[in-house]
Amino acid sequence: MDKSLTHSDWSLIQSFLAVAETGSLSAAARRLDRSQPTLGRQIHALEDELGVSLFDRHARGLKLSDVGAQLLPMAQQMHLAMNTFSLTAAGQSQQLEGSVRITASVFASHHLLPAILAHIRVEEPAIQLDLVATDATENLLYREADIAVRMYRPEQVDLISRYLGDVPLCFCAARSYLDRVGRPEKPEDLFDHDLVGFDANEQIITKMQEKGWPANRGSFATRCDLQSAYWELIRAGCGIGFSQVQVAEADPLVEVLPLDVEIPVLPVWLAAPQAMRQTPRIRRVWDLLAEGLRSGLKA
């Protein structure tokens, strides 16, 4: 008799999908908020029920077997269908009370959103807020978040998005650093200073080279890709770097440098699943987020 799955096995398929996409039990356990032993048992249970081996075990983790690779697209389709079902059902709620899950970068979560979320709590005390501070891209269609604050245009289908404006950037440095070594008066003076740049990310170097500046990795005395740590390096006096104007101006330890240089801006977008956008509490938080974020943006 052919073996088949019943409706009660959806959690096993979720486990299979998470392990297949992350490549390890530990990473899958973090994604699903389950224990690693539980994930291991569920994978074995699914393999026993199907009568096939879904993964090849090796020292570095788990690799999809040929059968597992054939089944993966079907599991992904099931996952999308289940999430569409959940989103559509949740989107019908007309209650204002409840929770709204917001995701944003670590830097935005630290420096842009706290005051805005505090204002939302005053305006709408019946709405609970979950802030997911991560530089990874949360999948809104998988209900990993209800609203996303993005510094790029969301391209995912079945999302509704709104452009809010641009975040102006500036050159800045700690006052302690500038008092010690002096202040640059023109753009060319920057290369006489310690500069704070990115490590693996070559975005700053590329932009400076496009302007004809002789920038390379060695031009930066201190380097870090994590934006929140990068900002702390500037504040501590490691040298001159880039930051958002409103963040730099609000910090008494930091001074904005009025150099006549055109610096690229960061576009700010809000995004939410189309099926959830008109849910009253999500619509209300969306509107208040847009209002709060626009106050520091350049239209």
Rosetta blueprint (number, residue, H / E / L):
1 M L
2 D L
3 K L
4 S L
5 L L
6 T L
7 H H
8 S H
9 D H
10 W H
11 S H
12 L H
13 I H
14 Q H
15 S H
16 F H
17 L H
18 A H
19 V H
20 A H
21 E H
22 T H
23 G L
24 S L
25 L H
26 S H
27 A H
28 A H
29 A H
30 R H
31 R H
32 L H
33 D L
34 R L
35 S L
36 Q H
37 P H
38 T H
39 L H
40 G H
41 R H
42 Q H
43 I H
44 H H
45 A H
46 L H
47 E H
48 D H
49 E H
50 L H
51 G L
52 V L
53 S L
54 L L
55 F E
56 D E
57 R E
58 H E
59 A L
60 R L
61 G E
62 L E
63 K E
64 L E
65 S L
66 D H
67 V H
68 G H
69 A H
70 Q H
71 L H
72 L H
73 P H
74 M H
75 A H
76 Q H
77 Q H
78 M H
79 H H
80 L H
81 A H
82 M H
83 N H
84 T H
85 F H
86 S H
87 L H
88 T H
89 A H
90 A H
91 G L
92 Q L
93 S L
94 Q L
95 Q L
96 L L
97 E L
98 G E
99 S E
100 V E
101 R E
102 I E
103 T E
104 A E
105 S L
106 V H
107 F H
108 A H
109 S H
110 H H
111 H H
112 L L
113 L H
114 P H
115 A H
116 I H
117 L H
118 A H
119 H H
120 I H
121 R H
122 V H
123 E H
124 E L
125 P L
126 A L
127 I E
128 Q E
129 L E
130 D E
131 L E
132 V E
133 A E
134 T L
135 D L
136 A L
137 T L
138 E L
139 N L
140 L H
141 L H
142 Y H
143 R L
144 E L
145 A L
146 D L
147 I E
148 A E
149 V E
150 R E
151 M L
152 Y L
153 R L
154 P L
155 E L
156 Q L
157 V L
158 D L
159 L E
160 I E
161 S E
162 R E
163 Y E
164 L E
165 G E
166 D E
167 V E
168 P L
169 L E
170 C E
171 F E
172 C E
173 A E
174 A E
175 R H
176 S H
177 Y H
178 L H
179 D H
180 R H
181 V H
182 G L
183 R L
184 P L
185 E L
186 K L
187 P H
188 E H
189 D H
190 L H
191 F H
192 D H
193 H L
194 D L
195 L E
196 V E
197 G E
198 F L
199 D L
200 A L
201 N L
202 E L
203 Q H
204 I H
205 I H
206 T H
207 K H
208 M H
209 Q H
210 E H
211 K L
212 G L
213 W L
214 P L
215 A L
216 N L
217 R H
218 G H
219 S H
220 F L
221 A L
222 T E
223 R E
224 C L
225 D L
226 L L
227 Q H
228 S H
229 A H
230 Y H
231 W H
232 E H
233 L H
234 I H
235 R H
236 A H
237 G L
238 C L
239 G L
240 I E
241 G E
242 F E
243 S E
244 Q E
245 V H
246 Q H
247 V H
248 A H
249 E H
250 A H
251 D L
252 P L
253 L L
254 V E
255 E E
256 V E
257 L E
258 P L
259 L L
260 D L
261 V L
262 E L
263 I L
264 P L
265 V L
266 L E
267 P E
268 V E
269 W E
270 L E
271 A E
272 A E
273 P E
274 Q L
275 A L
276 M L
277 R L
278 Q L
279 T L
280 P H
281 R H
282 I H
283 R H
284 R H
285 V H
286 W H
287 D H
288 L H
289 L H
290 A H
291 E H
292 G H
293 L H
294 R H
295 S L
296 G L
297 L L
298 K E
299 A L
